[in-house]
Amino acid sequence: MYSYKSFEIAGEFVLLRPVFITLLVASFIIFIFVVTPKLREKMVNGLAVVGLSIVSTLLAAQLLFYNGIIVDELGLGGDELQFDMAIVILLFSIVNPIVFFVMRSKSRVHSI
């Protein structure tokens, strides 16, 4: 029925799954940068962490919304894995700035 078989697997629309995986990996990499002291000092600042967290949250929400529209129009089922990945991206987006600013304040207290 579709031009590519990979658009749906077992009746679920999975075309946007690679985009969610990319966002999830990017959020995890930012988390690693925030948690590792040497990487945190050299690679990231507060504006980058907060900005990337906001952008990744908005992008995941928008993708999830458009996924729902496409699924409804095509008469397919939604992909539960994409919803779960969107929730994990949201959690990383909340945790990353909190951890960054807590770790930064601890490192400033110890350096005084």
A tleap script that builds the chain and sets N, CA, C and O, in Angstrom:
source leaprc.protein.ff14SB
mol = sequence {
  NMET TYR SER TYR LYS SER PHE GLU ILE ALA
  GLY GLU PHE VAL LEU LEU ARG PRO VAL PHE
  ILE THR LEU LEU VAL ALA SER PHE ILE ILE
  PHE ILE PHE VAL VAL THR PRO LYS LEU ARG
  GLU LYS MET VAL ASN GLY LEU ALA VAL VAL
  GLY LEU SER ILE VAL SER THR LEU LEU ALA
  ALA GLN LEU LEU PHE TYR ASN GLY ILE ILE
  VAL ASP GLU LEU GLY LEU GLY GLY ASP GLU
  LEU GLN PHE ASP MET ALA ILE VAL ILE LEU
  LEU PHE SER ILE VAL ASN PRO ILE VAL PHE
  PHE VAL MET ARG SER LYS SER ARG VAL HIE
  SER CILE
}
set mol.1.N position { 0.807 -1.187 0.000 }
set mol.1.CA position { 0.000 0.000 0.000 }
set mol.1.C position { 0.862 1.267 0.000 }
set mol.1.O position { 0.485 2.269 -0.607 }
set mol.2.N position { 2.015 1.227 0.677 }
set mol.2.CA position { 2.887 2.396 0.754 }
set mol.2.C position { 4.098 2.189 -0.140 }
set mol.2.O position { 4.406 1.063 -0.532 }
set mol.3.N position { 4.777 3.271 -0.456 }
set mol.3.CA position { 5.934 3.170 -1.349 }
set mol.3.C position { 7.119 2.487 -0.667 }
set mol.3.O position { 7.948 1.871 -1.337 }
set mol.4.N position { 7.203 2.592 0.645 }
set mol.4.CA position { 8.265 1.934 1.402 }
set mol.4.C position { 7.639 1.105 2.507 }
set mol.4.O position { 6.697 1.546 3.166 }
set mol.5.N position { 8.156 -0.084 2.707 }
set mol.5.CA position { 7.640 -0.948 3.764 }
set mol.5.C position { 8.009 -0.424 5.147 }
set mol.5.O position { 7.299 -0.694 6.116 }
set mol.6.N position { 9.105 0.320 5.253 }
set mol.6.CA position { 9.598 0.728 6.562 }
set mol.6.C position { 8.752 1.816 7.219 }
set mol.6.O position { 9.026 2.183 8.362 }
set mol.7.N position { 7.735 2.342 6.540 }
set mol.7.CA position { 6.877 3.349 7.154 }
set mol.7.C position { 6.040 2.758 8.280 }
set mol.7.O position { 5.698 3.448 9.241 }
set mol.8.N position { 5.716 1.491 8.154 }
set mol.8.CA position { 4.900 0.862 9.192 }
set mol.8.C position { 5.389 -0.549 9.465 }
set mol.8.O position { 5.731 -1.310 8.560 }
set mol.9.N position { 5.408 -0.862 10.743 }
set mol.9.CA position { 5.794 -2.200 11.198 }
set mol.9.C position { 4.688 -2.677 12.133 }
set mol.9.O position { 4.410 -2.041 13.149 }
set mol.10.N position { 4.073 -3.778 11.794 }
set mol.10.CA position { 2.993 -4.375 12.588 }
set mol.10.C position { 1.854 -3.383 12.823 }
set mol.10.O position { 1.264 -3.352 13.903 }
set mol.11.N position { 1.548 -2.576 11.811 }
set mol.11.CA position { 0.443 -1.638 11.916 }
set mol.11.C position { 0.761 -0.351 12.648 }
set mol.11.O position { -0.137 0.457 12.890 }
set mol.12.N position { 2.027 -0.139 13.009 }
set mol.12.CA position { 2.432 1.078 13.705 }
set mol.12.C position { 3.292 1.933 12.788 }
set mol.12.O position { 4.141 1.412 12.064 }
set mol.13.N position { 3.078 3.236 12.816 }
set mol.13.CA position { 3.832 4.187 12.006 }
set mol.13.C position { 5.165 4.461 12.701 }
set mol.13.O position { 5.193 5.000 13.807 }
set mol.14.N position { 6.267 4.090 12.049 }
set mol.14.CA position { 7.585 4.191 12.688 }
set mol.14.C position { 8.567 5.065 11.908 }
set mol.14.O position { 9.772 4.984 12.144 }
set mol.15.N position { 8.090 5.884 11.002 }
set mol.15.CA position { 8.976 6.692 10.169 }
set mol.15.C position { 9.777 7.708 10.989 }
set mol.15.O position { 10.922 8.005 10.650 }
set mol.16.N position { 9.197 8.235 12.049 }
set mol.16.CA position { 9.872 9.258 12.842 }
set mol.16.C position { 10.732 8.681 13.966 }
set mol.16.O position { 11.346 9.433 14.722 }
set mol.17.N position { 10.781 7.365 14.081 }
set mol.17.CA position { 11.559 6.741 15.149 }
set mol.17.C position { 13.042 7.117 15.111 }
set mol.17.O position { 13.608 7.366 16.176 }
set mol.18.N position { 13.707 7.175 13.948 }
set mol.18.CA position { 15.128 7.574 13.940 }
set mol.18.C position { 15.366 8.997 14.453 }
set mol.18.O position { 16.410 9.275 15.043 }
set mol.19.N position { 14.417 9.886 14.234 }
set mol.19.CA position { 14.568 11.252 14.738 }
set mol.19.C position { 14.491 11.259 16.264 }
set mol.19.O position { 15.261 11.961 16.920 }
set mol.20.N position { 13.574 10.488 16.827 }
set mol.20.CA position { 13.486 10.379 18.280 }
set mol.20.C position { 14.755 9.758 18.856 }
set mol.20.O position { 15.238 10.195 19.900 }
set mol.21.N position { 15.292 8.754 18.191 }
set mol.21.CA position { 16.527 8.123 18.662 }
set mol.21.C position { 17.676 9.118 18.632 }
set mol.21.O position { 18.491 9.146 19.554 }
set mol.22.N position { 17.756 9.933 17.590 }
set mol.22.CA position { 18.804 10.949 17.501 }
set mol.22.C position { 18.682 11.967 18.627 }
set mol.22.O position { 19.687 12.332 19.238 }
set mol.23.N position { 17.474 12.427 18.910 }
set mol.23.CA position { 17.267 13.361 20.018 }
set mol.23.C position { 17.623 12.732 21.357 }
set mol.23.O position { 18.200 13.386 22.226 }
set mol.24.N position { 17.279 11.470 21.518 }
set mol.24.CA position { 17.588 10.770 22.759 }
set mol.24.C position { 19.091 10.628 22.947 }
set mol.24.O position { 19.597 10.846 24.048 }
set mol.25.N position { 19.804 10.272 21.903 }
set mol.25.CA position { 21.266 10.144 21.975 }
set mol.25.C position { 21.902 11.500 22.262 }
set mol.25.O position { 22.833 11.586 23.063 }
set mol.26.N position { 21.416 12.554 21.624 }
set mol.26.CA position { 21.956 13.897 21.868 }
set mol.26.C position { 21.722 14.326 23.314 }
set mol.26.O position { 22.610 14.913 23.933 }
set mol.27.N position { 20.552 14.046 23.855 }
set mol.27.CA position { 20.268 14.380 25.251 }
set mol.27.C position { 21.158 13.591 26.197 }
set mol.27.O position { 21.612 14.117 27.213 }
set mol.28.N position { 21.408 12.331 25.865 }
set mol.28.CA position { 22.290 11.509 26.701 }
set mol.28.C position { 23.730 12.013 26.645 }
set mol.28.O position { 24.421 12.020 27.664 }
set mol.29.N position { 24.188 12.433 25.470 }
set mol.29.CA position { 25.550 12.964 25.343 }
set mol.29.C position { 25.694 14.249 26.155 }
set mol.29.O position { 26.716 14.456 26.809 }
set mol.30.N position { 24.685 15.107 26.120 }
set mol.30.CA position { 24.723 16.318 26.943 }
set mol.30.C position { 24.772 15.945 28.419 }
set mol.30.O position { 25.480 16.584 29.197 }
set mol.31.N position { 24.026 14.916 28.810 }
set mol.31.CA position { 24.054 14.455 30.199 }
set mol.31.C position { 25.451 13.981 30.590 }
set mol.31.O position { 25.919 14.280 31.688 }
set mol.32.N position { 26.117 13.250 29.709 }
set mol.32.CA position { 27.486 12.795 29.981 }
set mol.32.C position { 28.415 13.993 30.129 }
set mol.32.O position { 29.259 14.011 31.025 }
set mol.33.N position { 28.271 14.996 29.263 }
set mol.33.CA position { 29.090 16.206 29.365 }
set mol.33.C position { 28.851 16.921 30.691 }
set mol.33.O position { 29.793 17.430 31.299 }
set mol.34.N position { 27.607 16.964 31.139 }
set mol.34.CA position { 27.265 17.670 32.369 }
set mol.34.C position { 27.799 16.937 33.593 }
set mol.34.O position { 28.245 17.573 34.548 }
set mol.35.N position { 27.758 15.623 33.577 }
set mol.35.CA position { 28.163 14.837 34.743 }
set mol.35.C position { 29.679 14.731 34.870 }
set mol.35.O position { 30.196 14.683 35.985 }
set mol.36.N position { 30.391 14.693 33.764 }
set mol.36.CA position { 31.846 14.548 33.789 }
set mol.36.C position { 32.486 15.916 34.039 }
set mol.36.O position { 32.301 16.833 33.239 }
set mol.37.N position { 33.239 16.068 35.142 }
set mol.37.CA position { 33.776 17.391 35.501 }
set mol.37.C position { 34.675 18.020 34.435 }
set mol.37.O position { 34.535 19.208 34.147 }
set mol.38.N position { 35.586 17.259 33.850 }
set mol.38.CA position { 36.492 17.839 32.850 }
set mol.38.C position { 35.735 18.285 31.607 }
set mol.38.O position { 36.012 19.350 31.056 }
set mol.39.N position { 34.792 17.482 31.169 }
set mol.39.CA position { 33.996 17.851 29.994 }
set mol.39.C position { 33.085 19.039 30.295 }
set mol.39.O position { 32.872 19.899 29.440 }
set mol.40.N position { 32.549 19.080 31.516 }
set mol.40.CA position { 31.654 20.176 31.885 }
set mol.40.C position { 32.386 21.513 31.858 }
set mol.40.O position { 31.837 22.516 31.403 }
set mol.41.N position { 33.627 21.527 32.346 }
set mol.41.CA position { 34.385 22.775 32.394 }
set mol.41.C position { 34.816 23.240 31.011 }
set mol.41.O position { 34.867 24.443 30.753 }
set mol.42.N position { 35.130 22.299 30.113 }
set mol.42.CA position { 35.681 22.660 28.808 }
set mol.42.C position { 34.641 22.752 27.698 }
set mol.42.O position { 34.795 23.563 26.785 }
set mol.43.N position { 33.601 21.954 27.752 }
set mol.43.CA position { 32.724 21.787 26.588 }
set mol.43.C position { 31.372 22.502 26.689 }
set mol.43.O position { 30.828 22.908 25.662 }
set mol.44.N position { 30.819 22.668 27.885 }
set mol.44.CA position { 29.455 23.187 27.979 }
set mol.44.C position { 29.388 24.387 28.917 }
set mol.44.O position { 30.212 24.548 29.817 }
set mol.45.N position { 28.384 25.220 28.680 }
set mol.45.CA position { 28.057 26.290 29.613 }
set mol.45.C position { 26.556 26.248 29.884 }
set mol.45.O position { 25.825 25.477 29.262 }
set mol.46.N position { 26.110 27.072 30.806 }
set mol.46.CA position { 24.706 27.039 31.213 }
set mol.46.C position { 23.738 27.357 30.095 }
set mol.46.O position { 22.684 26.732 29.981 }
set mol.47.N position { 24.092 28.330 29.268 }
set mol.47.CA position { 23.210 28.704 28.163 }
set mol.47.C position { 23.043 27.553 27.170 }
set mol.47.O position { 21.943 27.309 26.673 }
set mol.48.N position { 24.126 26.857 26.888 }
set mol.48.CA position { 24.054 25.732 25.951 }
set mol.48.C position { 23.188 24.604 26.508 }
set mol.48.O position { 22.374 24.029 25.786 }
set mol.49.N position { 23.364 24.291 27.785 }
set mol.49.CA position { 22.596 23.197 28.387 }
set mol.49.C position { 21.109 23.540 28.420 }
set mol.49.O position { 20.271 22.724 28.036 }
set mol.50.N position { 20.787 24.739 28.875 }
set mol.50.CA position { 19.378 25.140 28.947 }
set mol.50.C position { 18.780 25.267 27.546 }
set mol.50.O position { 17.663 24.810 27.302 }
set mol.51.N position { 19.515 25.883 26.633 }
set mol.51.CA position { 19.011 26.058 25.272 }
set mol.51.C position { 18.767 24.742 24.562 }
set mol.51.O position { 17.719 24.550 23.946 }
set mol.52.N position { 19.728 23.836 24.645 }
set mol.52.CA position { 19.553 22.535 23.992 }
set mol.52.C position { 18.444 21.718 24.650 }
set mol.52.O position { 17.751 20.954 23.976 }
set mol.53.N position { 18.274 21.874 25.953 }
set mol.53.CA position { 17.189 21.172 26.636 }
set mol.53.C position { 15.831 21.679 26.172 }
set mol.53.O position { 14.914 20.891 25.940 }
set mol.54.N position { 15.703 22.987 26.037 }
set mol.54.CA position { 14.435 23.559 25.577 }
set mol.54.C position { 14.151 23.151 24.135 }
set mol.54.O position { 13.032 22.760 23.803 }
set mol.55.N position { 15.162 23.242 23.290 }
set mol.55.CA position { 14.970 22.886 21.876 }
set mol.55.C position { 14.619 21.410 21.722 }
set mol.55.O position { 13.729 21.064 20.945 }
set mol.56.N position { 15.306 20.539 22.452 }
set mol.56.CA position { 15.015 19.108 22.316 }
set mol.56.C position { 13.624 18.768 22.848 }
set mol.56.O position { 12.951 17.896 22.299 }
set mol.57.N position { 13.188 19.444 23.911 }
set mol.57.CA position { 11.836 19.211 24.422 }
set mol.57.C position { 10.783 19.664 23.416 }
set mol.57.O position { 9.825 18.942 23.140 }
set mol.58.N position { 10.969 20.865 22.872 }
set mol.58.CA position { 10.004 21.369 21.888 }
set mol.58.C position { 9.978 20.506 20.633 }
set mol.58.O position { 8.910 20.237 20.082 }
set mol.59.N position { 11.142 20.075 20.184 }
set mol.59.CA position { 11.209 19.242 18.985 }
set mol.59.C position { 10.554 17.881 19.213 }
set mol.59.O position { 9.832 17.389 18.345 }
set mol.60.N position { 10.797 17.271 20.370 }
set mol.60.CA position { 10.177 15.977 20.669 }
set mol.60.C position { 8.658 16.105 20.770 }
set mol.60.O position { 7.927 15.239 20.289 }
set mol.61.N position { 8.185 17.184 21.396 }
set mol.61.CA position { 6.738 17.390 21.510 }
set mol.61.C position { 6.105 17.616 20.142 }
set mol.61.O position { 5.033 17.087 19.848 }
set mol.62.N position { 6.775 18.400 19.315 }
set mol.62.CA position { 6.244 18.664 17.979 }
set mol.62.C position { 6.235 17.396 17.122 }
set mol.62.O position { 5.276 17.146 16.391 }
set mol.63.N position { 7.290 16.607 17.211 }
set mol.63.CA position { 7.331 15.345 16.465 }
set mol.63.C position { 6.235 14.396 16.927 }
set mol.63.O position { 5.603 13.725 16.112 }
set mol.64.N position { 6.014 14.340 18.232 }
set mol.64.CA position { 4.974 13.466 18.763 }
set mol.64.C position { 3.588 13.927 18.296 }
set mol.64.O position { 2.728 13.104 17.980 }
set mol.65.N position { 3.382 15.228 18.257 }
set mol.65.CA position { 2.111 15.782 17.784 }
set mol.65.C position { 1.882 15.455 16.312 }
set mol.65.O position { 0.807 14.990 15.931 }
set mol.66.N position { 2.901 15.701 15.487 }
set mol.66.CA position { 2.763 15.412 14.057 }
set mol.66.C position { 2.646 13.913 13.799 }
set mol.66.O position { 1.964 13.492 12.865 }
set mol.67.N position { 3.303 13.118 14.618 }
set mol.67.CA position { 3.165 11.671 14.500 }
set mol.67.C position { 1.708 11.264 14.723 }
set mol.67.O position { 1.184 10.406 14.012 }
set mol.68.N position { 1.064 11.876 15.702 }
set mol.68.CA position { -0.344 11.585 15.959 }
set mol.68.C position { -1.240 11.963 14.794 }
set mol.68.O position { -2.178 11.237 14.466 }
set mol.69.N position { -0.954 13.097 14.167 }
set mol.69.CA position { -1.745 13.526 13.009 }
set mol.69.C position { -1.565 12.553 11.847 }
set mol.69.O position { -2.539 12.150 11.211 }
set mol.70.N position { -0.321 12.178 11.574 }
set mol.70.CA position { -0.043 11.261 10.458 }
set mol.70.C position { -0.687 9.902 10.702 }
set mol.70.O position { -1.273 9.315 9.793 }
set mol.71.N position { -0.577 9.406 11.927 }
set mol.71.CA position { -1.163 8.105 12.272 }
set mol.71.C position { -2.677 8.145 12.089 }
set mol.71.O position { -3.271 7.192 11.585 }
set mol.72.N position { -3.293 9.239 12.496 }
set mol.72.CA position { -4.739 9.372 12.356 }
set mol.72.C position { -5.154 9.411 10.889 }
set mol.72.O position { -6.140 8.782 10.504 }
set mol.73.N position { -4.413 10.139 10.081 }
set mol.73.CA position { -4.757 10.248 8.663 }
set mol.73.C position { -4.557 8.930 7.914 }
set mol.73.O position { -5.331 8.601 7.015 }
set mol.74.N position { -3.522 8.180 8.284 }
set mol.74.CA position { -3.239 6.919 7.592 }
set mol.74.C position { -4.014 5.740 8.162 }
set mol.74.O position { -4.046 4.669 7.557 }
set mol.75.N position { -4.634 5.927 9.314 }
set mol.75.CA position { -5.391 4.844 9.920 }
set mol.75.C position { -4.511 3.768 10.529 }
set mol.75.O position { -4.907 2.605 10.610 }
set mol.76.N position { -3.319 4.156 10.956 }
set mol.76.CA position { -2.401 3.208 11.585 }
set mol.76.C position { -2.426 3.390 13.095 }
set mol.76.O position { -3.065 4.306 13.612 }
set mol.77.N position { -1.723 2.506 13.796 }
set mol.77.CA position { -1.588 2.632 15.232 }
set mol.77.C position { -0.377 3.473 15.582 }
set mol.77.O position { 0.594 3.527 14.827 }
set mol.78.N position { -0.439 4.125 16.722 }
set mol.78.CA position { 0.695 4.910 17.191 }
set mol.78.C position { 1.797 4.013 17.714 }
set mol.78.O position { 1.548 2.880 18.125 }
set mol.79.N position { 3.006 4.521 17.696 }
set mol.79.CA position { 4.160 3.761 18.159 }
set mol.79.C position { 4.407 4.090 19.627 }
set mol.79.O position { 4.739 5.227 19.963 }
set mol.80.N position { 4.247 3.104 20.498 }
set mol.80.CA position { 4.444 3.316 21.929 }
set mol.80.C position { 5.890 3.662 22.254 }
set mol.80.O position { 6.155 4.421 23.186 }
set mol.81.N position { 6.817 3.115 21.496 }
set mol.81.CA position { 8.230 3.381 21.738 }
set mol.81.C position { 8.559 4.854 21.516 }
set mol.81.O position { 9.373 5.417 22.248 }
set mol.82.N position { 7.946 5.482 20.525 }
set mol.82.CA position { 8.187 6.904 20.285 }
set mol.82.C position { 7.674 7.748 21.444 }
set mol.82.O position { 8.315 8.728 21.824 }
set mol.83.N position { 6.539 7.385 22.004 }
set mol.83.CA position { 6.021 8.105 23.167 }
set mol.83.C position { 6.959 7.942 24.356 }
set mol.83.O position { 7.246 8.908 25.063 }
set mol.84.N position { 7.434 6.722 24.576 }
set mol.84.CA position { 8.369 6.484 25.677 }
set mol.84.C position { 9.661 7.268 25.486 }
set mol.84.O position { 10.197 7.823 26.446 }
set mol.85.N position { 10.166 7.317 24.257 }
set mol.85.CA position { 11.384 8.083 23.990 }
set mol.85.C position { 11.144 9.575 24.214 }
set mol.85.O position { 12.036 10.272 24.698 }
set mol.86.N position { 9.962 10.074 23.872 }
set mol.86.CA position { 9.650 11.483 24.112 }
set mol.86.C position { 9.638 11.788 25.609 }
set mol.86.O position { 10.091 12.854 26.025 }
set mol.87.N position { 9.130 10.870 26.413 }
set mol.87.CA position { 9.132 11.054 27.868 }
set mol.87.C position { 10.559 11.054 28.404 }
set mol.87.O position { 10.893 11.875 29.258 }
set mol.88.N position { 11.406 10.151 27.921 }
set mol.88.CA position { 12.803 10.106 28.368 }
set mol.88.C position { 13.546 11.372 27.943 }
set mol.88.O position { 14.360 11.890 28.708 }
set mol.89.N position { 13.284 11.872 26.754 }
set mol.89.CA position { 13.894 13.129 26.301 }
set mol.89.C position { 13.456 14.271 27.209 }
set mol.89.O position { 14.271 15.122 27.566 }
set mol.90.N position { 12.186 14.301 27.587 }
set mol.90.CA position { 11.690 15.319 28.508 }
set mol.90.C position { 12.395 15.219 29.860 }
set mol.90.O position { 12.773 16.237 30.440 }
set mol.91.N position { 12.572 14.000 30.361 }
set mol.91.CA position { 13.266 13.822 31.639 }
set mol.91.C position { 14.714 14.292 31.561 }
set mol.91.O position { 15.193 14.977 32.465 }
set mol.92.N position { 15.415 13.929 30.488 }
set mol.92.CA position { 16.787 14.415 30.306 }
set mol.92.C position { 16.810 15.941 30.222 }
set mol.92.O position { 17.718 16.578 30.756 }
set mol.93.N position { 15.828 16.520 29.563 }
set mol.93.CA position { 15.784 17.972 29.411 }
set mol.93.C position { 15.533 18.679 30.737 }
set mol.93.O position { 15.945 19.825 30.911 }
set mol.94.N position { 14.877 18.025 31.653 }
set mol.94.CA position { 14.668 18.590 32.987 }
set mol.94.C position { 15.892 18.361 33.861 }
set mol.94.O position { 16.315 19.260 34.589 }
set mol.95.N position { 16.461 17.166 33.793 }
set mol.95.CA position { 17.577 16.798 34.665 }
set mol.95.C position { 18.877 17.500 34.271 }
set mol.95.O position { 19.638 17.908 35.149 }
set mol.96.N position { 19.148 17.649 32.984 }
set mol.96.CA position { 20.427 18.212 32.540 }
set mol.96.C position { 20.712 19.599 33.116 }
set mol.96.O position { 21.793 19.791 33.674 }
set mol.97.N position { 19.805 20.582 33.014 }
set mol.97.CA position { 20.118 21.886 33.607 }
set mol.97.C position { 20.242 21.848 35.127 }
set mol.97.O position { 21.084 22.536 35.705 }
set mol.98.N position { 19.394 21.036 35.773 }
set mol.98.CA position { 19.466 20.941 37.234 }
set mol.98.C position { 20.818 20.394 37.659 }
set mol.98.O position { 21.476 20.966 38.528 }
set mol.99.N position { 21.233 19.295 37.053 }
set mol.99.CA position { 22.529 18.695 37.396 }
set mol.99.C position { 23.664 19.656 37.066 }
set mol.99.O position { 24.616 19.773 37.838 }
set mol.100.N position { 23.576 20.344 35.935 }
set mol.100.CA position { 24.638 21.275 35.548 }
set mol.100.C position { 24.817 22.365 36.593 }
set mol.100.O position { 25.939 22.620 37.030 }
set mol.101.N position { 23.733 23.010 36.998 }
set mol.101.CA position { 23.856 24.126 37.929 }
set mol.101.C position { 24.197 23.665 39.340 }
set mol.101.O position { 24.890 24.384 40.060 }
set mol.102.N position { 23.736 22.495 39.758 }
set mol.102.CA position { 24.119 21.956 41.066 }
set mol.102.C position { 25.602 21.605 41.080 }
set mol.102.O position { 26.311 21.945 42.026 }
set mol.103.N position { 26.072 20.929 40.041 }
set mol.103.CA position { 27.494 20.555 39.977 }
set mol.103.C position { 28.373 21.798 39.856 }
set mol.103.O position { 29.460 21.841 40.432 }
set mol.104.N position { 27.924 22.793 39.126 }
set mol.104.CA position { 28.710 24.017 38.977 }
set mol.104.C position { 28.805 24.761 40.303 }
set mol.104.O position { 29.866 25.282 40.645 }
set mol.105.N position { 27.701 24.817 41.056 }
set mol.105.CA position { 27.747 25.509 42.347 }
set mol.105.C position { 28.626 24.753 43.337 }
set mol.105.O position { 29.309 25.373 44.152 }
set mol.106.N position { 28.618 23.419 43.279 }
set mol.106.CA position { 29.499 22.638 44.159 }
set mol.106.C position { 30.960 22.847 43.806 }
set mol.106.O position { 31.802 22.948 44.698 }
set mol.107.N position { 31.274 22.914 42.521 }
set mol.107.CA position { 32.674 23.102 42.124 }
set mol.107.C position { 33.154 24.504 42.474 }
set mol.107.O position { 34.333 24.681 42.780 }
set mol.108.N position { 32.291 25.492 42.440 }
set mol.108.CA position { 32.680 26.850 42.832 }
set mol.108.C position { 32.904 26.946 44.330 }
set mol.108.O position { 33.807 27.657 44.770 }
set mol.109.N position { 32.098 26.243 45.129 }
set mol.109.CA position { 32.267 26.260 46.582 }
set mol.109.C position { 33.585 25.599 46.958 }
set mol.109.O position { 34.288 26.091 47.840 }
set mol.110.N position { 33.933 24.501 46.309 }
set mol.110.CA position { 35.172 23.793 46.622 }
set mol.110.C position { 36.401 24.540 46.135 }
set mol.110.O position { 37.486 24.346 46.683 }
set mol.111.N position { 36.267 25.382 45.129 }
set mol.111.CA position { 37.431 26.092 44.601 }
set mol.111.C position { 37.762 27.337 45.416 }
set mol.111.O position { 38.847 27.899 45.263 }
set mol.112.N position { 36.852 27.777 46.275 }
set mol.112.CA position { 37.102 28.986 47.087 }
set mol.112.C position { 37.964 28.694 48.272 }
set mol.112.O position { 38.267 29.597 49.052 }
savepdb mol mol.pdb
quit
